[in-house]
């Protein structure tokens, strides 16, 4: 279940060293992005997204729930979502 692609990718403008735009296609990529590339603005939605990604990777909730919480974390951190 953890490698299942999301129905719709999320493309973020993170302004990281390697690339400004990053396409996230599944929960494993979202967890990596949250842990490695996320800006310092880490509020409640960020922590909810981290927890949800862990639940998905253990097969306890669906990947689309992780996508929803990931989008909420991006919004909370004022990250531009391009798609």
Backbone bond lengths (Angstrom), bond angles and torsions (degrees), N, CA, C in turn:
res aa  C-N    CA-C-N  psi(-1)  N-CA   C-N-CA  omega(-1)  CA-C   N-CA-C  phi
1 X - - - 1.451 - - 1.524 111.59 -
2 X 1.316 118.68 -31.46 1.455 120.80 -174.16 1.515 114.33 -72.71
3 X 1.321 118.35 -15.94 1.459 119.41 179.03 1.528 112.24 -101.37
4 X 1.332 117.22 3.68 1.454 121.02 179.20 1.519 109.71 -67.89
5 X 1.320 115.66 129.26 1.466 119.44 178.98 1.518 110.36 -69.96
6 X 1.331 114.60 146.81 1.453 119.98 175.04 1.522 108.70 -68.91
7 X 1.328 117.20 156.23 1.462 120.66 178.40 1.524 111.49 -61.08
8 X 1.325 115.80 -36.40 1.463 121.66 179.09 1.526 108.50 -135.13
9 X 1.320 115.81 126.97 1.469 120.19 177.52 1.520 110.29 -65.81
10 X 1.318 115.52 159.45 1.459 121.96 174.21 1.522 106.40 -115.35
11 X 1.329 116.40 122.64 1.458 121.28 178.58 1.520 107.89 -107.83
12 X 1.321 114.80 121.70 1.460 121.39 -176.94 1.515 111.30 -112.82
13 X 1.301 116.09 150.99 1.454 122.24 171.07 1.520 106.50 -104.50
14 X 1.346 115.80 91.76 1.462 121.55 -175.53 1.524 114.21 -93.92
15 X 1.309 117.23 -17.28 1.466 121.78 -177.89 1.523 111.29 56.15
16 X 1.335 116.38 49.13 1.460 121.27 176.29 1.514 109.36 -84.94
17 X 1.328 116.99 173.43 1.463 121.22 179.92 1.520 112.23 -64.56
18 X 1.331 117.97 -38.68 1.458 120.65 -174.34 1.522 112.79 -80.83
19 X 1.304 117.75 -34.50 1.452 120.23 -176.50 1.525 109.08 -164.35
20 X 1.303 116.34 146.07 1.454 118.73 177.45 1.515 111.75 -79.24
21 X 1.330 117.76 -35.97 1.453 121.53 -177.75 1.520 108.96 -104.87
22 X 1.319 115.34 137.68 1.452 119.87 -179.72 1.521 108.53 -135.45
23 X 1.338 116.29 124.61 1.463 121.42 177.47 1.520 108.79 -94.35
24 X 1.302 115.67 125.79 1.459 122.49 178.58 1.526 106.55 -108.46
25 X 1.334 116.54 122.31 1.465 120.03 -174.49 1.522 114.51 -113.82
26 X 1.343 117.49 -10.83 1.464 119.29 -179.63 1.527 110.19 -155.86
27 X 1.311 115.45 176.22 1.463 120.89 -174.92 1.521 112.48 -66.97
28 X 1.322 117.94 -38.48 1.463 120.24 179.48 1.532 110.37 -61.19
29 X 1.334 117.71 -42.81 1.470 121.38 177.01 1.527 111.02 -65.05
30 X 1.331 116.60 -38.14 1.467 120.36 179.31 1.528 110.63 -63.77
31 X 1.326 116.69 -44.89 1.464 120.38 179.11 1.527 110.39 -60.79
32 X 1.320 116.60 -44.07 1.475 120.53 178.66 1.526 110.45 -61.08
33 X 1.319 116.71 -45.03 1.462 121.23 179.67 1.524 110.70 -61.22
34 X 1.322 117.13 -45.26 1.458 121.02 179.97 1.526 111.99 -61.94
35 X 1.318 116.71 -40.14 1.459 120.90 -175.91 1.524 113.90 -81.42
36 X 1.335 117.48 -30.75 1.469 120.77 -171.70 1.533 113.34 -107.99
37 X 1.308 117.74 -39.92 1.465 120.64 -169.46 1.528 114.63 -108.87
38 X 1.312 117.80 -2.44 1.462 120.38 -172.72 1.517 111.02 -73.34
39 X 1.333 117.23 142.73 1.473 119.86 176.95 1.533 110.67 -69.01
40 X 1.296 115.70 174.85 1.461 121.22 -175.30 1.526 114.09 -67.83
41 X 1.329 117.74 -17.70 1.466 120.54 179.38 1.523 108.92 -72.90
42 X 1.332 116.45 98.92 1.468 121.09 -174.87 1.520 109.49 -129.78
43 X 1.312 114.69 90.70 1.458 120.16 -178.36 1.516 112.70 -100.09
44 X 1.310 114.40 -156.20 1.462 121.58 -176.45 1.530 112.53 -61.09
45 X 1.326 117.73 -42.39 1.469 120.25 -179.59 1.531 111.37 -65.09
46 X 1.324 117.25 -36.27 1.465 121.22 176.53 1.532 109.99 -60.65
47 X 1.311 116.46 -48.50 1.463 120.34 -178.05 1.529 111.42 -67.02
48 X 1.325 117.17 -35.14 1.461 120.72 175.47 1.525 110.08 -64.17
49 X 1.330 117.12 -41.22 1.469 120.92 179.12 1.528 111.30 -63.74
50 X 1.321 117.38 -41.30 1.466 121.18 177.23 1.531 110.18 -60.32
51 X 1.334 115.99 -48.21 1.473 119.68 -179.92 1.526 111.15 -61.70
52 X 1.325 116.30 -42.95 1.459 120.43 -178.11 1.521 111.23 -65.66
53 X 1.320 117.67 -40.98 1.466 119.96 176.89 1.527 110.08 -58.60
54 X 1.318 117.46 -41.88 1.457 121.00 177.60 1.515 112.12 -61.57
55 X 1.326 116.70 -40.62 1.465 120.41 178.35 1.526 111.47 -65.07
56 X 1.319 115.98 -40.19 1.472 119.60 178.49 1.520 109.98 -65.94
57 X 1.313 117.78 -44.45 1.461 120.97 -178.39 1.533 111.87 -64.23
58 X 1.328 116.81 -22.05 1.472 120.70 174.59 1.520 111.99 -92.68
59 X 1.345 117.19 0.84 1.458 121.26 177.42 1.513 114.93 79.51
60 X 1.335 118.25 21.20 1.461 121.38 -175.96 1.521 114.22 -94.39
61 X 1.323 118.15 -23.11 1.468 122.32 176.02 1.525 108.78 -138.34
62 X 1.317 116.69 167.45 1.464 120.71 -176.28 1.523 112.02 -79.31
63 X 1.328 116.92 151.87 1.464 120.97 178.99 1.530 113.39 -59.18
64 X 1.308 118.63 -32.05 1.466 119.99 -178.79 1.521 112.23 -65.32
65 X 1.327 117.36 -27.83 1.469 119.79 175.71 1.523 109.40 -67.32
66 X 1.320 116.96 -38.88 1.467 119.95 176.25 1.521 110.29 -63.14
67 X 1.324 116.96 -39.94 1.468 120.22 178.45 1.530 110.54 -60.24
68 X 1.324 116.55 -43.81 1.465 120.86 -179.66 1.533 111.51 -63.40
69 X 1.327 116.64 -43.88 1.467 118.54 -179.54 1.527 111.19 -71.55
70 X 1.330 117.12 -31.24 1.465 121.46 176.02 1.531 109.90 -63.68
71 X 1.325 116.88 -44.26 1.467 120.95 177.47 1.531 111.09 -62.53
72 X 1.324 116.81 -39.53 1.467 120.00 178.37 1.527 110.83 -64.13
73 X 1.319 116.94 -38.75 1.471 120.47 177.90 1.525 110.76 -65.43
74 X 1.328 116.60 -40.31 1.465 120.05 177.56 1.517 110.53 -62.29
75 X 1.312 116.65 -44.28 1.457 120.88 178.81 1.536 110.79 -61.51
76 X 1.322 116.19 -45.19 1.463 121.73 178.88 1.526 111.80 -57.65
77 X 1.338 116.64 -38.03 1.467 121.51 -177.66 1.524 112.94 -90.71
78 X 1.323 117.35 7.95 1.469 123.13 179.97 1.524 112.07 58.23
79 X 1.334 116.59 37.27 1.462 121.88 176.40 1.522 107.73 -88.54
80 X 1.316 116.68 133.19 1.455 121.09 179.62 1.523 109.95 -71.14
81 X 1.313 115.69 125.42 1.453 122.27 175.52 1.512 106.52 -102.94
82 X 1.337 116.28 120.61 1.457 120.74 -174.69 1.512 112.93 -93.42
83 X 1.316 117.82 -19.51 1.472 120.08 175.18 1.498 109.78 -160.71
